[in-house]
């Protein structure tokens, strides 16, 4: 028998950890006739074992360069995360060097970095003497250097190569962590690419912190610039929420509990999903950043959206496959229904504008429109989640600090016994929910909670443990004993987890270029529509009360409580929304109704309903022709959710114009009508009249005679081809329907329906002609937004010039024209 060979990792104050092999002679019955043979065999075995250990040791040297090493993020999280990475990996085959870098001169930079490293701490179960030894090793491996020029980066690269060669190592790779403002990314990336890439056979990983752009265009520009220096597999975009333990456990939890969740994780059983991040602190000290980004760009577009995809995505067969996870996340992004103005509510804590005036030296009368609170209603348009509301909400200066994901299940039970007799494991009358508690709040730590009347979850025993009952502690109004509750065996900081994933090339915890751009495609239209919206003012803290409570109906989100009388205190004589109601006057010799957007839409919806009721009472039917575009979306939603007396069963819906795309295309006007109105109301299918733009597998081909077909349908069903009401909009170039300036098509003549050319994609359109529009009994023109102010002023001064301004040709021959404009379009 051989004795066990003793291999020990001895902490040594050197630039790399060394393996010391103690290889005693074997103990076994020695054959007295061949003692030399046994000695030779023993030596050979020891040499082989040393070779194996050396092979393990020589996996290579890793250099980690922390750019912005003296900044707040580095001091608070990154140096500690790098120290934890060292503790986790030392002795496992790699050697390390850590380079703190910044623009600061070497002497001052070294002092600042040394101060940041003073606060490094070891895990709680580490003996103080051992911790001190480990910290000493880490400090010896860490050095500061100034990186400003391309030459500085060349020198760094040569120094790394010299160190590797001097110590007889092989370079495994380099990690550059960009803890610097995004405006510095491109210059640093250029220097790394030209002067500091590792040699052949070694990898490069570059790590970026948000923000990754301000909107889709800026994100695309930044991605293109970085993509010219780095390959996609080299880039790691950090969203630190993906490193938080409860968030990082969402996919593994779904995977380990597939059997229980397969029948529950869908629209048939889930009532709603809440993804919440509340803060008690305000934005003081970060006002410059906050004025540029606001709460949606700061929290919802990244942290909460990433969590949403983890909840909503289809679960890949192998959740350990980074490629599969990222692909399924991208599919979830693409299934998100487009957002609109009614999808969101905004708030701002009362002291914010004063802080802006103080920190940014704004004048006394300045009032910011930047939201510090936002709630957004999101829907996922696929079979699993159709109709299930996902509520994303975040805000500053609120009553508590807490983050969680709450999946609330439908409850159709009716229990006979009194609530005091309900057993948590058995009673279906108790709320059924799964909660991923991210942190803080009453619990005070990360946790996963599953209602006992759902199922007992499976979690990895080595990393998650069941929480002991805490009398008096309640979660969403229920005692903790109502849940199977689990918390991490050892709490870890998000950055230490993400740095480990970077080191081990686990890309599923990071944001790819494709997913980043998909997120901005989703969020940018909403952000643009909210750009000039006045947020609701709230006092902050507990005093806010129920002022920010939300309610949703269909795809519309609103505050539960009516608008307070004073929206923006201290504006003096400046007009406020509450100073105005619906203003009636005249525009181009026709009635004009003007109001703030919500009141204007409400007024227009009521007028349309009144016209419909009157038409049905007189003629038994109501013919309504609707325009597409973004302006009518809020109107469609208002009609769908707030007008239950509308005679839909007797209403015929027609389109004013259509883009030459398939009706299922997101750009189709009919698709917008379907998404925001038709699916919510009961209109007989034979009363719905989409434009025939897609015939014989072709789009708007003249030989298919789609215009004649639609005109014939109108003539057959609409008396005198006179619609009861036509809803139009007005473009910034003065176009209406799909009748455009400098294009005579459809402006006169006998044709009822025409094919036109748009200056915007998609170029081909089908449209009602101006003569047909002017046969209507009533025409309503809806004009909204500050971008329409200039054309509104111009059109108010021109005469009848439809070739220049098609909207100027709208004047019903025997009907009524009414303009509906919000204050921004009318007053600027």
Residue pairs with C-beta under 8 A, 6 or more apart in sequence:
1 27
1 28
2 26
2 27
2 28
3 24
3 26
3 27
5 21
5 22
5 23
5 24
5 46
5 49
6 22
6 23
6 24
7 19
7 20
7 21
7 22
7 53
8 20
8 22
9 17
9 19
9 20
9 90
9 91
10 18
10 20
11 17
11 130
11 133
11 134
11 137
12 18
12 137
13 136
13 137
13 140
14 137
14 140
15 95
15 97
15 140
15 141
15 163
15 167
16 61
16 95
16 96
16 167
16 169
17 90
17 91
17 95
17 137
18 57
19 53
19 54
19 56
19 57
19 91
21 46
21 49
21 50
21 53
23 46
23 49
23 50
25 39
25 42
26 38
26 42
26 45
28 38
30 38
31 37
31 38
56 92
56 93
57 93
58 93
58 169
58 170
59 93
59 94
59 172
60 93
60 94
60 95
60 169
60 170
60 171
60 172
60 173
60 202
61 94
61 95
61 96
61 97
61 163
61 164
61 167
61 169
61 170
61 171
61 172
62 94
62 95
62 96
62 97
62 172
62 173
62 174
62 175
62 503
63 96
63 97
63 98
63 99
63 160
63 171
63 173
63 174
63 175
64 82
64 85
64 96
64 97
64 98
64 99
64 174
64 175
64 177
65 99
65 101
65 147
65 156
65 174
65 175
65 176
65 177
66 74
66 78
66 79
66 82
66 98
66 99
66 100
66 101
66 177
66 179
67 101
67 102
67 147
67 176
67 177
67 178
67 179
67 180
67 188
68 74
68 101
68 102
68 178
68 179
68 180
69 78
69 79
69 100
69 101
69 102
69 109
69 113
69 116
69 144
69 179
70 100
70 102
70 104
70 109
70 112
70 113
70 116
71 102
71 179
71 180
73 179
73 209
74 100
74 116
74 179
75 116
75 119
77 240
77 493
77 494
77 495
78 177
78 179
78 495
78 499
79 100
79 116
79 117
79 120
80 119
80 120
80 121
80 493
80 495
80 496
81 493
81 495
81 496
81 498
81 499
82 98
82 499
83 120
83 135
83 138
84 492
84 493
84 496
84 499
84 500
85 496
85 499
85 500
85 503
86 96
86 98
86 134
86 137
86 138
86 141
87 122
87 123
87 134
88 500
89 96
89 503
90 96
90 137
94 172
95 167
95 169
96 141
97 141
97 142
97 143
97 160
97 163
98 138
98 141
98 142
98 143
99 142
99 143
99 144
99 145
99 156
100 109
100 113
100 116
100 142
100 143
100 144
100 145
101 144
101 145
101 146
101 147
101 156
102 109
102 112
102 144
102 146
102 147
103 146
103 147
103 148
104 112
104 146
105 146
106 144
106 145
106 146
109 144
109 145
109 146
110 144
113 142
113 144
117 138
117 139
117 142
120 135
120 138
121 131
122 130
122 131
122 134
122 135
123 490
126 134
145 152
145 156
146 152
147 153
147 156
147 188
147 191
149 191
150 190
150 191
150 194
150 195
151 195
152 191
153 191
153 192
153 194
153 195
153 196
154 195
154 196
156 196
157 195
157 196
157 197
157 198
160 171
160 174
160 198
161 171
161 199
163 169
164 170
164 171
170 201
171 198
171 199
171 201
171 202
172 202
172 203
173 198
173 202
173 203
173 204
173 205
174 196
174 197
174 198
174 202
174 203
174 204
174 205
175 205
175 206
175 207
175 502
175 503
176 188
176 192
176 196
176 204
176 205
176 206
176 207
177 207
178 184
178 185
178 188
178 206
178 207
178 208
178 209
179 209
180 188
182 208
182 211
182 212
182 213
182 222
185 208
185 222
185 225
185 226
186 222
186 225
186 226
189 206
189 225
189 226
189 229
189 230
190 229
192 204
192 206
192 229
193 229
193 230
197 204
198 204
203 234
204 230
204 234
205 234
205 236
205 502
205 505
206 230
206 234
206 235
206 236
207 236
207 237
207 238
207 502
208 226
208 235
208 236
208 237
208 238
209 238
210 237
210 238
210 239
210 302
211 293
211 297
211 298
211 302
212 219
212 222
212 223
212 237
212 302
212 511
212 516
213 219
213 220
213 221
213 222
213 223
213 516
213 520
214 292
214 293
214 297
215 520
215 523
215 524
215 527
215 528
216 517
216 520
216 521
216 524
217 524
219 516
219 517
219 520
220 517
220 520
223 513
223 516
223 517
226 235
227 513
232 512
232 513
233 507
235 513
236 502
236 507
236 510
237 510
237 511
237 512
237 516
238 498
238 510
238 511
239 302
239 303
239 306
239 510
239 511
240 494
240 495
240 498
241 247
241 302
241 303
241 306
241 307
241 438
241 494
242 248
242 306
242 494
242 498
242 509
242 510
243 493
243 494
243 495
243 496
243 497
243 498
243 501
243 509
244 403
244 438
244 439
244 446
244 494
245 446
245 488
245 491
245 492
245 494
245 497
246 404
246 405
246 436
246 437
246 438
246 439
246 446
246 447
246 448
247 307
247 310
247 405
247 436
247 438
248 497
248 509
249 436
249 448
249 459
249 464
250 307
250 310
250 311
250 405
250 436
251 310
251 315
251 319
251 325
252 319
252 460
253 436
253 448
253 457
253 459
254 261
254 265
254 315
254 319
255 315
255 319
256 457
256 458
256 459
256 460
257 455
257 457
257 458
258 315
260 454
260 455
260 457
263 269
264 270
264 409
264 454
265 384
266 384
266 385
267 383
267 384
267 385
267 386
267 387
267 388
268 410
269 409
269 410
270 385
270 388
270 407
270 408
270 409
270 410
271 388
271 408
271 409
271 410
271 411
272 388
272 389
272 390
272 391
272 408
273 308
273 311
273 312
273 388
273 389
273 390
273 391
273 405
273 406
273 407
273 408
274 391
274 393
274 404
274 405
274 406
274 408
275 304
275 307
275 308
275 311
275 390
275 391
275 392
275 393
275 405
276 391
276 392
276 393
276 394
276 402
276 403
276 404
276 405
276 406
277 299
277 303
277 304
277 393
277 394
277 402
277 403
277 438
278 393
278 394
278 395
278 398
278 399
278 400
278 401
278 402
278 403
279 394
279 395
279 396
279 397
279 398
279 401
280 397
280 398
280 399
280 400
280 401
280 541
281 396
281 397
281 401
282 349
282 351
282 352
282 355
282 372
282 396
282 397
282 540
283 290
283 352
283 355
283 372
283 396
284 355
284 359
285 359
287 355
287 356
287 359
287 360
288 359
288 360
289 298
290 298
290 370
290 372
291 356
291 360
291 368
291 370
294 370
294 371
294 372
294 374
295 371
295 372
295 373
295 374
295 394
295 395
295 396
296 344
296 371
296 374
296 376
296 523
296 526
296 527
296 530
297 523
297 527
298 394
299 394
300 374
300 376
300 392
300 394
300 523
301 519
301 520
301 523
302 511
302 519
304 392
304 394
305 392
305 519
305 522
305 523
306 511
307 405
308 332
308 378
308 390
308 392
309 329
309 332
309 333
310 329
311 390
311 405
311 407
312 332
312 335
312 380
312 384
312 385
312 390
313 328
313 329
313 331
313 332
314 328
314 331
314 332
314 384
315 328
316 324
316 325
316 327
316 328
317 324
318 324
319 325
321 508
322 506
322 507
322 508
325 508
326 507
326 508
326 512
326 515
329 515
330 512
330 514
330 515
330 518
332 380
333 515
333 518
333 519
333 522
334 518
335 380
335 381
335 382
335 385
336 378
336 379
336 380
336 381
336 522
337 378
337 379
337 380
337 381
337 555
337 675
338 522
338 525
338 666
338 675
339 376
339 378
339 522
339 523
339 525
339 526
340 525
340 526
340 529
340 555
340 630
340 633
340 634
340 637
340 676
341 526
341 529
341 530
341 533
341 597
341 633
341 634
342 555
342 556
342 557
342 558
342 633
342 634
342 637
343 376
343 377
343 378
343 526
343 555
343 556
343 557
344 374
344 375
344 376
344 377
344 526
344 530
344 557
345 374
345 375
345 536
345 550
345 557
345 558
345 559
346 371
346 373
346 374
346 530
346 533
346 535
346 536
347 371
347 372
347 373
347 374
347 395
347 535
347 536
347 537
347 538
347 547
347 548
348 368
348 369
348 370
348 371
348 372
348 373
348 535
348 536
348 537
348 538
349 372
349 373
349 395
349 396
349 397
349 537
349 538
349 539
349 540
350 537
350 538
350 539
350 540
350 569
351 397
351 540
352 368
352 370
352 372
353 366
353 367
353 368
353 568
356 362
356 366
356 368
356 370
357 363
357 364
357 366
365 571
365 572
365 574
367 568
367 570
367 571
369 532
369 533
369 534
369 535
370 535
371 530
371 535
372 395
372 396
372 397
372 535
373 394
373 395
373 396
373 398
373 535
373 536
373 538
373 548
374 392
374 393
374 394
374 395
375 391
375 392
375 393
375 548
375 550
375 557
376 391
376 392
376 393
376 526
376 557
377 389
377 390
377 391
377 552
377 555
377 556
377 557
378 389
378 390
378 391
378 392
379 385
379 386
379 387
379 388
379 389
379 390
379 555
380 386
380 388
380 390
389 552
391 550
391 552
391 557
393 550
395 548
397 538
397 540
397 541
398 540
398 541
398 544
398 548
399 541
399 542
399 544
400 440
400 441
401 440
401 441
402 438
402 439
402 440
402 441
402 442
403 437
403 438
403 439
403 440
403 441
404 435
404 436
404 437
404 438
404 441
405 435
405 436
405 438
406 433
406 434
406 435
406 476
407 433
407 434
407 435
408 431
408 432
408 433
409 432
409 433
409 434
409 451
409 454
411 428
411 429
411 431
411 432
413 427
413 428
413 429
414 429
415 422
415 427
415 428
415 429
419 429
422 429
422 430
424 430
424 451
424 452
424 453
424 481
424 482
425 452
425 453
426 453
427 453
428 453
430 451
430 453
430 478
430 482
431 451
431 476
431 478
432 451
432 453
432 454
433 449
433 451
433 454
433 476
434 448
434 449
434 450
434 451
434 454
435 447
435 448
435 449
435 450
435 475
435 476
435 483
436 448
437 443
437 445
437 446
437 447
437 448
437 449
437 475
438 446
439 445
439 446
442 473
442 474
442 475
443 473
443 475
445 487
445 488
445 491
446 487
446 488
446 491
447 467
447 485
447 486
447 487
448 457
448 459
448 464
448 485
448 486
448 487
449 475
449 480
449 483
449 484
449 485
449 486
450 456
450 457
450 483
450 484
451 482
451 483
451 484
452 482
452 483
452 484
456 484
457 484
457 486
459 486
462 489
463 488
463 489
463 490
464 486
464 487
464 488
464 489
465 486
465 487
465 488
465 489
466 484
466 485
466 486
467 480
467 485
467 486
467 487
469 480
469 481
470 480
473 479
473 480
474 480
475 482
475 483
497 509
498 509
498 510
501 509
501 510
502 510
511 519
525 630
529 630
532 786
532 824
534 567
534 568
534 577
536 547
536 548
536 559
536 563
536 564
536 567
537 564
537 566
537 567
537 568
537 569
538 544
538 547
538 548
539 547
546 560
546 561
547 559
547 561
547 564
548 559
549 559
549 560
549 561
550 557
550 558
550 559
550 560
551 557
551 558
551 559
551 560
552 558
553 641
554 637
554 640
554 641
554 680
555 637
555 676
556 637
556 638
556 641
563 577
563 578
565 578
566 576
566 578
567 576
567 577
567 578
568 576
577 596
580 595
580 596
580 823
581 595
581 599
582 593
582 594
582 595
582 599
582 600
582 603
583 593
583 594
583 595
584 591
584 592
584 593
584 594
585 592
585 594
586 592
587 796
587 819
587 821
588 795
588 796
588 808
588 819
590 811
590 816
590 817
590 818
590 819
591 816
591 817
591 818
591 819
592 818
592 819
592 820
592 821
592 826
593 600
593 603
593 604
593 818
593 819
593 820
593 821
594 600
594 820
594 821
594 822
594 823
594 826
594 827
595 603
595 822
595 823
596 822
596 823
597 634
597 784
597 822
600 784
600 820
600 821
600 822
601 634
601 635
601 638
602 638
602 642
603 820
604 635
604 780
604 782
604 820
605 635
605 638
605 639
605 642
605 643
606 643
607 780
607 818
608 624
608 639
608 725
608 727
608 780
609 639
609 643
609 645
609 646
611 622
611 724
611 725
611 778
612 622
612 624
612 646
612 647
612 651
612 724
612 725
613 645
613 646
613 647
615 621
615 622
615 623
615 724
616 622
616 647
616 650
616 651
619 719
620 650
621 650
621 651
621 652
622 647
622 650
622 651
622 652
622 724
622 725
623 651
623 652
623 654
623 717
623 718
623 723
623 724
623 725
624 651
624 652
624 653
624 654
624 723
624 724
624 725
624 727
625 654
625 655
625 656
625 723
625 725
625 726
625 727
625 768
625 776
626 632
626 653
626 654
626 655
626 656
626 673
626 727
627 655
627 656
627 657
627 669
627 727
627 728
627 729
627 736
627 737
628 655
628 656
628 657
628 658
628 659
628 668
628 669
628 670
628 672
628 673
629 669
629 672
629 729
631 729
631 782
631 783
631 784
631 785
632 727
632 729
632 782
633 672
633 676
635 727
635 782
636 672
636 673
636 676
636 677
637 676
637 677
639 646
639 677
639 681
640 676
640 677
640 680
640 681
641 680
646 681
648 681
648 682
648 683
649 682
649 683
649 684
651 683
651 687
652 687
652 688
652 689
652 717
652 718
653 673
653 678
653 683
653 687
653 688
653 689
654 689
654 714
654 718
654 723
655 669
655 670
655 673
655 689
655 690
655 691
656 726
656 727
656 728
656 737
656 767
656 768
656 773
657 669
657 691
657 737
657 738
657 765
657 766
657 767
657 768
658 668
658 669
658 670
658 690
658 691
658 693
658 738
658 765
658 766
658 767
659 665
659 667
659 668
659 669
659 693
659 738
659 762
659 764
659 765
660 693
660 699
660 700
660 762
660 764
660 765
660 766
661 667
661 668
661 693
661 694
661 699
661 762
662 668
662 694
662 699
663 670
663 671
663 690
663 693
663 694
664 671
665 671
667 762
670 690
670 691
678 688
689 710
689 713
689 717
691 706
691 710
691 753
691 766
692 704
692 706
692 709
692 710
693 699
693 700
693 706
693 766
695 701
695 704
695 706
695 709
696 704
698 704
699 764
700 706
700 755
700 764
700 765
700 766
702 755
706 755
706 766
707 751
707 752
707 753
707 754
707 755
707 766
708 753
710 752
710 753
710 766
711 751
711 752
711 753
714 721
714 752
714 753
714 772
715 721
715 752
720 775
721 752
721 772
721 775
722 775
722 776
722 777
722 815
723 775
723 776
723 777
724 776
724 777
724 778
725 776
725 777
725 778
725 779
725 780
726 768
726 773
726 776
726 778
726 779
726 780
727 780
727 782
728 736
728 737
728 773
728 779
728 780
728 781
728 782
728 807
728 810
729 736
729 781
729 782
729 783
730 736
730 781
730 783
730 788
730 791
730 792
730 795
730 807
731 791
732 787
732 788
732 790
732 791
733 740
733 741
733 759
733 791
734 741
734 791
734 794
734 795
734 804
734 805
734 806
734 807
734 808
735 741
735 806
735 807
736 781
736 806
736 807
736 810
737 746
737 767
737 768
737 773
737 806
738 756
738 758
738 765
738 766
738 767
739 745
739 746
739 747
739 756
739 767
739 769
739 770
739 802
739 806
739 809
740 756
740 757
740 758
740 759
740 806
741 803
741 804
741 805
741 806
742 803
742 804
743 756
743 757
744 803
745 754
745 755
745 756
745 757
746 754
746 756
746 767
746 768
746 769
746 770
747 769
747 770
747 802
747 803
747 806
747 809
748 770
748 771
748 802
749 769
749 771
750 771
751 769
751 771
752 768
752 769
752 771
752 772
753 766
753 767
753 768
753 769
753 772
754 766
754 767
754 769
755 764
755 765
755 766
755 767
756 764
756 765
756 766
756 767
757 763
757 764
757 765
758 764
758 765
770 802
770 806
770 809
770 810
773 779
773 810
773 812
774 809
774 810
774 811
774 812
774 813
774 815
775 812
775 813
775 815
776 812
776 815
777 812
777 814
777 815
777 816
778 812
778 815
778 816
778 817
778 818
779 810
779 812
779 815
779 816
779 817
779 818
780 818
780 820
781 807
781 810
781 817
781 818
781 819
781 820
782 820
783 792
783 819
783 820
783 821
783 822
783 825
783 826
784 821
784 822
784 824
784 825
785 822
785 824
785 825
786 824
786 825
786 828
788 821
788 824
788 825
789 824
789 825
789 826
789 827
789 828
792 821
792 825
792 826
794 805
795 805
795 807
795 808
798 804
798 805
798 808
799 808
800 808
800 809
800 811
801 808
801 809
802 808
802 809
810 817
811 817
